[in-house]
Amino acid sequence: MAEPKNGRPIFFPKNLVIFGNLALFVWIILDTVAFLLFDITVGIVFLLVTLILIYGLLNILGCLRPCYNCIKCTHGMGRLAALYFGRRIFKDYKYNYKLPTAIFFSLYVGAFPAAFALYSAITDFTIIKAAVFVALLAFTIYSGLTWRTKKRSNP
């Protein structure tokens, strides 16, 4: 499948839509736990802001293309899953999100909370904080690896 062009349908696999959004929600919860372990107020504010930004703003940005261009998208949820966990061919960053927006939201959900969890674990070490940091780092690295292009082997 080639990279989607404007006006060409994007077929989001059902498993990507379901498991990608579930993984994104777990990732947001882990982010929130990282902030909650530092301060409850900061954790609650981060959760509310993240839910508004991801499931509000980013979801709306994902639905700016006409619905007939997104098969099995379920109103932007396929685009959210594809942005964080889908293969590069499903990432529609050229038409809806634009690359700077995609980078910002990836850093906001991934690198920023992971760095904060590391800081929190260093200043007041507990096994739980370290485990949350490792889990956030794993999610961030996995999500980042989905952006790489695969080299084709020449037989």
KEKE-3310 file (N, C-alpha, C; in steps of 0.2 Angstrom, whole numbers, plus 5000, padded with zeros to 4 digits):
npx = (5004:5003:5009:4996:4986:4979:4962:4962:4956:4960:4963:4960:4966:4955:4960:4971:4964:4956:4966:4976:4970:4967:4979:4984:4976:4980:4993:4992:4986:4997:5006:4999:5000:5013:5014:5005:5012:5021:5015:4998:4989:4995:4995:4981:4978:4986:4980:4967:4970:4977:4967:4958:4967:4971:4959:4950:4955:4965:4958:4948:4956:4960:4948:4946:4946:4935:4923:4922:4935:4941:4941:4934:4938:4931:4927:4939:4946:4953:4964:4970:4975:4983:4993:5000:5003:5003:5008:5020:5013:5000:5000:4994:5000:5004:4992:4982:4987:4999:5017:5024:5014:5011:5024:5024:5013:5017:5029:5023:5015:5024:5039:5040:5032:5040:5053:5050:5046:5058:5065:5058:5059:5073:5075:5067:5068:5058:5053:5041:5040:5052:5048:5037:5043:5051:5041:5035:5045:5047:5035:5036:5048:5043:5033:5039:5047:5038:5038:5048:5055:5054:5067:5067:5071:5081:5080)
npy = (4994:5011:5027:5037:5048:5064:5063:5050:5034:5029:5014:5008:4996:4985:4979:4988:5000:4996:4991:5000:5012:5008:5005:5018:5025:5018:5022:5036:5035:5030:5040:5050:5044:5045:5058:5060:5053:5062:5074:5076:5086:5091:5079:5077:5089:5087:5075:5080:5090:5083:5074:5083:5088:5077:5068:5078:5090:5084:5073:5080:5087:5076:5072:5081:5078:5072:5060:5049:5046:5039:5023:5012:5021:5026:5040:5048:5040:5030:5037:5042:5031:5027:5037:5036:5022:5015:5009:5017:5020:5022:5034:5050:5062:5073:5079:5081:5082:5088:5088:5095:5096:5083:5079:5087:5082:5069:5071:5077:5067:5057:5059:5070:5066:5054:5059:5068:5058:5051:5061:5063:5050:5050:5061:5057:5041:5027:5010:5009:5022:5020:5009:5015:5024:5016:5009:5020:5024:5013:5013:5025:5023:5013:5019:5029:5021:5017:5027:5026:5022:5008:4998:4992:4976:4970:4958)
npz = (5000:4996:5001:5008:4998:4996:4996:4993:5000:5016:5024:5039:5049:5059:5071:5074:5076:5088:5097:5097:5101:5114:5119:5119:5128:5140:5140:5142:5155:5162:5160:5168:5181:5183:5185:5196:5206:5209:5213:5217:5213:5201:5194:5191:5184:5173:5168:5164:5155:5145:5141:5135:5125:5117:5115:5112:5104:5095:5090:5083:5074:5067:5060:5049:5036:5023:5028:5020:5016:5026:5031:5043:5053:5063:5068:5069:5079:5073:5067:5078:5084:5074:5073:5084:5086:5073:5058:5047:5034:5038:5044:5043:5042:5033:5028:5038:5052:5051:5051:5062:5072:5074:5080:5091:5099:5100:5108:5119:5125:5126:5128:5137:5149:5152:5154:5165:5174:5176:5182:5194:5199:5202:5211:5222:5225:5221:5219:5212:5205:5197:5189:5183:5175:5167:5160:5153:5145:5137:5130:5123:5115:5107:5100:5094:5085:5076:5066:5058:5041:5032:5024:5008:5003:4990:4979)
capx = (5000:5007:5007:4989:4986:4973:4956:4962:4954:4964:4960:4963:4964:4951:4965:4974:4959:4954:4971:4980:4967:4967:4986:4985:4973:4985:4999:4990:4985:5004:5008:4996:5002:5020:5013:5002:5017:5025:5010:4991:4986:4999:4993:4974:4978:4989:4976:4962:4973:4979:4961:4956:4971:4971:4953:4946:4958:4969:4953:4945:4960:4960:4942:4945:4945:4928:4922:4923:4942:4943:4937:4935:4941:4926:4927:4945:4950:4958:4969:4974:4979:4989:4998:5005:5005:5002:5014:5020:5009:4994:5001:4992:5003:5005:4986:4978:4990:5005:5022:5026:5009:5013:5030:5022:5009:5021:5033:5019:5012:5029:5046:5039:5031:5045:5058:5047:5046:5065:5067:5054:5063:5080:5074:5064:5068:5054:5052:5035:5042:5056:5044:5033:5048:5053:5035:5034:5051:5045:5029:5039:5052:5039:5029:5044:5050:5033:5039:5054:5053:5057:5070:5065:5076:5082:5082)
capy = (5000:5017:5032:5040:5055:5068:5061:5043:5031:5025:5008:5007:4989:4985:4978:4994:5005:4994:4990:5006:5017:5005:5006:5025:5026:5015:5027:5042:5033:5029:5047:5053:5041:5048:5065:5059:5051:5068:5078:5074:5091:5091:5073:5078:5094:5084:5071:5084:5094:5078:5071:5088:5089:5071:5066:5083:5094:5080:5069:5084:5088:5070:5071:5086:5075:5069:5053:5043:5044:5035:5017:5009:5026:5028:5047:5050:5036:5026:5042:5043:5025:5026:5042:5034:5015:5012:5009:5024:5021:5024:5041:5055:5068:5078:5082:5083:5084:5091:5085:5098:5094:5076:5079:5090:5077:5063:5073:5078:5061:5052:5061:5074:5062:5050:5063:5070:5052:5050:5066:5061:5044:5052:5065:5053:5035:5021:5005:5011:5027:5018:5005:5019:5027:5011:5008:5026:5024:5008:5016:5031:5021:5009:5024:5032:5017:5016:5032:5024:5019:5001:4998:4986:4971:4969:4951)
capz = (5000:4995:5006:5006:4995:4998:4992:4993:5006:5021:5027:5046:5052:5065:5077:5075:5079:5095:5102:5097:5106:5121:5121:5120:5134:5145:5140:5146:5162:5165:5161:5174:5187:5184:5188:5202:5211:5211:5216:5215:5209:5195:5190:5189:5179:5167:5165:5161:5149:5140:5138:5131:5119:5113:5113:5109:5099:5090:5087:5079:5068:5063:5056:5045:5029:5023:5031:5015:5015:5032:5032:5049:5057:5069:5070:5072:5083:5069:5066:5084:5085:5068:5074:5089:5085:5067:5053:5044:5029:5040:5047:5038:5045:5028:5027:5044:5058:5049:5055:5069:5077:5076:5084:5098:5103:5102:5114:5125:5128:5127:5130:5142:5155:5153:5157:5172:5178:5178:5187:5200:5202:5204:5217:5227:5222:5224:5214:5208:5200:5192:5185:5178:5170:5162:5155:5149:5140:5132:5125:5119:5110:5102:5096:5089:5080:5070:5061:5053:5035:5031:5018:5004:5001:4983:4978)
cpx = (5004:5005:5000:4990:4980:4967:4956:4960:4960:4961:4963:4961:4960:4955:4968:4970:4957:4960:4976:4977:4967:4974:4987:4982:4977:4991:4997:4989:4992:5007:5005:4998:5009:5019:5010:5007:5021:5020:5003:4988:4989:4996:4986:4974:4981:4984:4970:4964:4974:4972:4958:4960:4971:4964:4948:4950:4961:4963:4949:4949:4961:4954:4941:4944:4938:4928:4923:4930:4945:4939:4939:4939:4937:4928:4934:4949:4955:4965:4973:4978:4985:4994:5003:5007:5005:5008:5014:5015:5002:4994:4999:4994:5004:4998:4982:4982:4996:5011:5024:5020:5010:5018:5028:5018:5013:5026:5029:5016:5018:5035:5045:5038:5036:5051:5056:5047:5053:5067:5064:5057:5070:5079:5072:5063:5063:5054:5047:5037:5047:5052:5040:5037:5050:5047:5034:5039:5050:5040:5032:5043:5048:5036:5034:5047:5045:5034:5044:5051:5057:5060:5068:5071:5076:5084:5087)
cpy = (5006:5022:5036:5047:5058:5066:5053:5040:5028:5020:5007:5000:4989:4984:4984:4999:5003:4994:4996:5011:5014:5006:5014:5027:5024:5020:5033:5041:5033:5036:5051:5050:5043:5054:5064:5057:5056:5072:5077:5080:5092:5085:5074:5083:5091:5079:5075:5087:5089:5075:5076:5088:5083:5069:5071:5086:5089:5075:5074:5086:5082:5069:5077:5084:5072:5062:5047:5042:5040:5029:5014:5014:5027:5035:5049:5045:5031:5031:5042:5037:5024:5031:5039:5026:5012:5013:5015:5025:5023:5031:5046:5062:5074:5082:5085:5086:5089:5089:5089:5097:5087:5075:5082:5085:5071:5065:5074:5072:5056:5054:5065:5070:5057:5054:5066:5064:5050:5055:5065:5055:5046:5056:5061:5046:5030:5017:5007:5017:5025:5013:5009:5022:5022:5009:5014:5026:5019:5010:5021:5028:5017:5014:5027:5028:5016:5022:5031:5021:5012:5001:4991:4982:4970:4962:4950)
cpz = (5000:5000:5004:5003:4997:4993:4991:5000:5010:5024:5034:5048:5058:5071:5079:5079:5087:5099:5102:5102:5113:5124:5123:5126:5140:5146:5144:5153:5165:5165:5167:5180:5188:5187:5195:5208:5213:5215:5213:5211:5202:5190:5187:5184:5173:5164:5161:5155:5144:5137:5133:5124:5115:5111:5111:5103:5093:5087:5082:5073:5064:5058:5051:5038:5029:5025:5026:5014:5021:5033:5038:5054:5064:5072:5073:5076:5079:5068:5072:5085:5080:5070:5079:5088:5078:5063:5049:5038:5031:5043:5042:5041:5040:5027:5033:5050:5057:5054:5062:5074:5079:5081:5091:5102:5104:5108:5120:5128:5130:5131:5137:5149:5157:5157:5164:5177:5180:5183:5194:5203:5205:5211:5223:5225:5225:5218:5209:5203:5195:5187:5180:5173:5165:5157:5151:5143:5135:5127:5121:5114:5105:5098:5091:5084:5075:5065:5056:5047:5035:5024:5015:5002:4993:4982:4972)
residu = (MET:ALA:GLU:PRO:LYS:ASN:GLY:ARG:PRO:ILE:PHE:PHE:PRO:LYS:ASN:LEU:VAL:ILE:PHE:GLY:ASN:LEU:ALA:LEU:PHE:VAL:TRP:ILE:ILE:LEU:ASP:THR:VAL:ALA:PHE:LEU:LEU:PHE:ASP:ILE:THR:VAL:GLY:ILE:VAL:PHE:LEU:LEU:VAL:THR:LEU:ILE:LEU:ILE:TYR:GLY:LEU:LEU:ASN:ILE:LEU:GLY:CYS:LEU:ARG:PRO:CYS:TYR:ASN:CYS:ILE:LYS:CYS:THR:HIS:GLY:MET:GLY:ARG:LEU:ALA:ALA:LEU:TYR:PHE:GLY:ARG:ARG:ILE:PHE:LYS:ASP:TYR:LYS:TYR:ASN:TYR:LYS:LEU:PRO:THR:ALA:ILE:PHE:PHE:SER:LEU:TYR:VAL:GLY:ALA:PHE:PRO:ALA:ALA:PHE:ALA:LEU:TYR:SER:ALA:ILE:THR:ASP:PHE:THR:ILE:ILE:LYS:ALA:ALA:VAL:PHE:VAL:ALA:LEU:LEU:ALA:PHE:THR:ILE:TYR:SER:GLY:LEU:THR:TRP:ARG:THR:LYS:LYS:ARG:SER:ASN:PRO)
# end
